[in-house]
Amino acid sequence: MSNIHKTAIIEDGAIIGENVTIGAFTIIGKDVKIGDGTSIGSHTLIEGKTTIGKNNQIFSHATLGSIPQDLKFDGEDVELIIGDNNKIREYTLFNPGTKGGGSITKIGDNNLFMGYTHVAHDVIVGNNCVFANVATLAGHVEIDDNVVIGGLTPIHQFCKIGSNVMVAGGSVVTQDIPPFCLAEGNRAVLRGLNLNGLRRRFDNRSDIDEVRKAYKAIFESGNPIADVANDLLENNDNKYVQELASFVVNTKRGIPFNRK
């Protein structure tokens, strides 16, 4: 049985799961679907074609599913999809996709979005990520799993952030950040590997050693990074090295590193 405050407005057509809590003065639009066990704080707006999974915690004054902040948007059919077990804090803003970006903004599972985080149109977020206060993801940004973005950090549109990356607070990200790396600065550049994160998530120390050697070969040898990455793809079968090298080869916006 759900617990819906008497002042909440649930439009006809909305689908509300079991054991959902909806706070005072919250508005749920007609095309919204909310999964079991999700709690929604007071004064929250959820509208548009928005699907929310199970056991999410959505705090007061969040706005989810309002139309994209894109002047090209012309009322087309677009979606916002949110997975399970996310914590979405106060004054966050999530927009759906646009026709030009695939029409979907998609959030995975077990993420924490701290206050005032903005997830813009056509953004893709993986699982187990943390976005500190006022992190700003511009349109078409892609975030892989286990990423930490520090507070007051904007990420430029179309940038991609690889898995297990940490971006320091107050940075400005305008290029792609490869997996396993630490980035910092305005404009953000690579500062090495996110070793603390890797030690928490990698079972074998040998994998960290392999990634460390690959990082040095790609970014510190002075050789063209695409050439080194292609060589690693051909001659190193470690799955994490393969992930790092593949990211480097396929980058669209380039990688910000200090050239020797």
N, C-alpha and C positions, 0 to 999 in steps of 0.2 A: 504494500500500500504506500502510495506517495504522500508526501507532506507538502502541500501547496498553500502558501499564505493567501488569505482571502483577498488581499489587494493586488495580487499578481494577475496579469492579463495573459491568458493562454488562447491564442486565436484558433478558430475552428480549422482542423486539418493537421495541427501539430500532433506529433506522436511522442508520448511521454512513457518511458519504461517503468519498471517496478522500483519501488524504494527510492524514488527521486525526491529531492528536497528543493523547493523553489521559494526564495525569500520575498519579502515585501516589495511591492512596486516594480517587480521584474516583468518584462514583456517578452513573450515567446511567440515568434511569427508562425504563420500557417504552414510553412514548408520545412519547419525545423523537426528533427528527430533527435531525441535525447535517450541515451542508453541507461540501463539499470544502474542504480546505486550512485548516480551523479548528483552532486549538490551544487546549487546555484545561489549565490548571495543576493542580497537586496539591490534594487536599482540597476539591474543588469539588463542589457538588450541583446537578444539573440534573434536574428532575422535572416531572410534570404533562404536559399537552399543549403541549409547547414545541417550536417550530421555529426553528432557527438557520441562517442562510444561510452563504455562502462566506467563507473567509479572515478570520474573526473571531479575535481574540486575547482569550481569557478567562483571567484570572489566578487565582491560588490563592485558595481560601476564598470565591469568589463563590457566591451561591445564586440560581438562576434557575428560576422556575416554581413555587415553593412557593405554597400557597394564599393568597388575598388576606387582608390584615389588615382585614377588614370583617366585623362581627358578623352582617350579613345573609347572608353567604355560607353556602350550605347544600349544598355538594357538587355544584353544577350543572356542566355541561360548559363549560369555559372554556379560553381559549388565551393563550399568550404567543408572539408572532412577532417575531423579530429578523432584520434584513436582513444585508447584507454589509459586510465591512471595518470592523467596529466594534472598538474597544479597550475592554474591560470589566475594570476593575482590581480589586484585592484588596478583599474584604469588601463588594462591591456586592450589592444585593438587588433583584431584579426580580420582581414578582408578575403573574399573569395577570389577565384581566378578571373582571367579575361580570355576572350576568344583567341587573342594573339599568343597566349601562353599555355594553351591547352585546356583552359576553362576551369582549372581546379587548383585550389590551394590545399595542401595536404600536410597534416601534422601526425606524427607517429605516436608512440606510447611512452609513458614514464618520463615526460619532460617537465621541467619547471620553468615557467615564464614569470619572472618577477614583475613588480609594478611598472606600468607605463611601457612595457614591451610592445613594439609594433611588428606584426607579421603582415607584410603587404601582399598584393595580388601575385598569384602563381608561384608562391614560395613553397618549397618542399623541405620539410624537417623530418629527420629520422627519429631515433629512439634514444632515451637516456641522456638528453641534452639539458644544459642549464643556461638560461639567458638572464643575466643580472639586470637590475633596474635600468630602464630607458635604453635597452638594446634595441636597435632598429634594423630590421631586415627589409631592404628595398625589394621592388618587384623582381621576380624570377630568380631570387637567390636560392641556392641549394645547400642544405646543411646535412652532413652525414651523421652517423651515430656517435654518441659519447663526446659531444663537443661542448665546450664551455666558452661562452662569450661574456666578457666583462661588461660592467655597467658603462653607460654613456658611449657605447660603441656603435656607430653606424656601419652597415655593410652595403656597399654599392650594388646597384642592380646588376643581375646576371653573374655575380660572383659565386664561386663554389668553394665550400669549406669541407675539407676531407675529414675522415673519422679521427676521433681521439685528438683533435686540435684544441688548444687553448689560446684564446685571444685576450690579451690584457685589457683591463678597463681603460676607457678614454682613448682607445685606438681608433683609427679611421681606415677601414679595409676597402681597398679599391681594386685588388687583384685576387686571384685564387690562392688559397692557403692549402698546401698539400697535407695529407694525413700524417698524424703523429707529431706535428710541428707545434712550436710555440711562436706566436707572432705578437708584435707590440709596436706602437708608435703611430705618429701622424706625419706621413702615411705609414701604415703598418708594414713592417718587413719581418722576415724570418729571424728569430733569435736562437734557433737551435731546435732540439727535440723536446717534446712535452714528456720528459722522463718520469715525473711523478705520476702522470696519468698512465703511462705505459707500464710502470711497475705495479700499479693497481689492477691492470686489466690483462696483462700478458702472463701466462702460466710459466713460460720458459724464459730464463734469462738469455739463452742463446738467441731467441728471436729479437730481443732488444739489441743485442750486440750486432746482429745482422742488419737491423734497421739503422743503427748508428753508423756502420761502415757504408751503407748505401747512401745515407744522407751526406756524409763527408765526400763520397765520390761524386755525387751529383752537384752539390752546391759549394764545395770547398776545393775542388781539384783544379779549377780554372778552365776545365774543358767544357765544350758546349753541353748544356744540361740535357738536351734532347738526345744527343748522341750517347751520353753516359746512361741515360734511362733506357734507351733501346737496347744497349748492350746488357744491362741488368735483366731486362725482360727475356732476353735470349739465353742468358747464362746463369741466372740465379733463380732457383725454384722455390725459395722461401715465399710463402703467401703474402707476408707483410711487405717484403721488398717488392714483390710483384704489384701490390696495391699502390705503393709509393711511386714506383716507376711508371705505371700505367697512368696515374694522375698527371704526372709531369708531361708525359707524351701528349696527353689529350687536353691539356689546359687551353681554354679559349681566351682568357684575359691576361695570361702571363702570371709569373710567380715573382713576388717581390723579395729578392735576396741581395745581399751585399756581394757584388762581384769582386773577385780577387784581382 
